[in-house]
Each structure stands twice: as structure tokens, then as C-alpha cells.
Amino acid sequence: MATPQENLLDWLRDAHAMEQQAESMLKAQSKRLEHYPKLKARIDQHIQETFGQQKLIDECLSRLGGSSSSIKDMTGKLMAFGQAVGGSLMSDEVIKGAMAGYVFENVEIASYTALVAAAKAAGDSETEAACEKILPQEIAMAEWLLEHLPELTEAFLVRSDDPNLEAKK
């Protein structure tokens, strides 16, 4: 049986790996985007937010005497690499990437919601505050993706219908 503190530490390791995966995915997507400047700008903004999130999680882990999990971090990065390679092979890469990003943001929202509750139960107000700081950033990114998906889809369809334009990225 694990204590609330032990579960919190384990879930912070998961969050660390999740943010490593997010960084890899976002960077790969940003690097490939050529024809969707609003999406690229928002992804680049979220990359910077992700760096801040990683710093907060690292501080929580250090304060609690823990460290990240190399295995979890490596697994997350490998998953991000696989997604980037798979996405680059699709003719509708930008749309699939935006949809995958929306799903991933919602996983992060769920993770940080659980971490806030776990930190509260463990009596760790500093971790609770850190996760409460991260949560609105993840919500904002998910909302942005959902709100802009119709516009992005329309832009993709226009480019896709024109034989002189590249649409996928």
C-alpha cells in the first residue's frame, strides 16, 4: 500500500515524463509547420510554457527528495518520436497533429487535476500551487486547439484542393 506522498511522487515522475513527451511532440510539430502561421505561433508559445512547467515539476521532485524516471522520460520521448514520424507520413498531417495535440492536452489536464487533489491530500501546498499554475496553461492550449480546429481545417481543405499548394504542413 502506498501513502499519499508516495503516490504524489510517482505521479510527479509521470508528469515529468509527460512534459518531456510534450516538448518533443511540440518541437517536432513546430519544426514541420510551414503554411499555418497561427498554429505554429501558438505551438511555439506552448513550448515556452512547457519549459516553465518542466521547471515547476523538477522543483517539486527535488523538494520531495525524488528525481525523474529515466525510463518514463525515455518512453515518453520515444512515443513522441513515433507520433512525429507517423504524422509526417500522412497527407493531412496538420489536421491529425492538431487533433492529437488536443487529445494530449486533455490528458495533461486530467493529470494536473489529479495532481492538485493528490498534493492537497498529501498536505503539500507547494506542489498543489505548482500544479494549479500549470493547469490553466493546459486548459488554454486545449481550448485554443478546439476553437481553431474549424479554421485550420478550412485552410487545409483550401490548400489541399489547389494542386499548386502544399497542404499537409
N, C-alpha and C positions, 0 to 999 in steps of 0.2 A: 504494500500500500504506500502511496506517495503523499507527502504533505503538500499543502497548497504552495509552499515556497519551492518545493522540488518540481512540481508541475509548472509553475511560473517560469522557472529557469529553463526547463525543457522547451516550453513554448516560445521563450525568447530566442533560443537557439533556432527553432523553426522559423521565427520571424527574421532572424539574421539571414538564414539561407534564402528565404522568400525575397528579401530585399536584394540579395546578390543576384538571384534569378531575374528580378525586375530590372535591375541595372543592365544586365546582359541583353535582355529582350528589348528594352527601350533603346539602347545604343545601336543594336543591330537594325531595328526598325528605322530609327532616325537616319542612320548612315545610308540606307537604301532609298529613302523617300526623296523624290526629285520634283514631283509635279503637284504636291499637295502642301503648300507652304503653311497654311494654318495648322494642319495636323502636325507637321514637323516642329513648328514653334511650340505647340502645346506639349509635345513629347519631350522636347529639349528642356522645357520648364520643369516637367515632372522628373527628368533625370536629375536636375539640381535638387529638387525636393527629396528624391530618393537618397542622394548623398547625405542630406541632413537627417533623414530617417535612419540610415545606417549608423550614423554617428550617435544618435539617441539610443538605439538598441545596443550598440557597443558599450556605451556608458552604463547602461542598465546591467549588462552582463558583467562588466568589470566590477561595478559596485557590489554586485551579489556574489562575487568571487568565482564567477563562471567564465567560460570562454565559448566562442563559437564552435560549431561542429564542422570539422573539415569535410567529413563525409557528406553531411547535409548540404554544405555550401557547394561542394563539387557536384552533387546530384542536381541541385538547382541550376547551376551553370550549364550542365550537360543538357538538361531539359530545355533551357532557353536556346542553346545552340541548335538542338534538334528542331525546335519550333521555327527558328530563323531560317534554317536550311529548307525545311519543308515549305514554309511560306514563300520563299524565293522561287520555288518551282511552280507556284500557282499563277494563273493568268490574272486572277483577281486578288493578288497579294495584299493590296492596300485595304480592301474591304475585310478580308479574312483577318488581317492583322488588327484592324480596329475592333472587330468583334471579339477576337481573342484577348485584346487588351481590356475590353470592358469586363469580360468574364474574370480575368486575373485581378482587376481592381476590386471586384466584388468578393473574391477570395481574401484579398488583403483587408477589406472592410470587415468581413466576418472574423478574421484572425485578430485584428486590433480590438474589435468589440469584445471578444473572448478574453484577450489580454487585459483590458481595462477591468473586467469583472474579476479575473484571477488575481491581479495586483491588489485590488480592493480587498478580496478575501484573504490575501496573504499579509495584509497590513503594510503594503509597500506603496506609499503615496507618491514617491518619486517615479517609479515605473508607471503607476497609474497616470500621472501627469504627462509623462513622455508619450504614452500610447494615446492619450486624449489629444495630444498635439498632432500626432501623425494621422489619426483617424479622419479629420476633416479634409486633409490633403487627398487621401484616397477616395473619399466620397466625391470631392470636387472633380477629380480626374474621371471617375466613372460617370458622373453626371455630364461632364463635357463630352465624353465619347458618345454617350447615348443621344445627347442633344444634337450633336453634329453629324451623326451617322447618316441621316437622310440627305443632308447637303453633300457629304462625302460620296455617298452612293450615286447621287445625281451627277456629280462631277466625274466620277469614274465611268458612268454609263455614257456620258457625252464623249469622253476621251476614247472609250472602248469602241464607240460607233464610228469614229473617224480613223480611216486607215493610215493617216499621216501622223497620228499621235500615239504615244505610248501611254497606256492606262494603268498598268499593274502597280507602278511605284511612283 
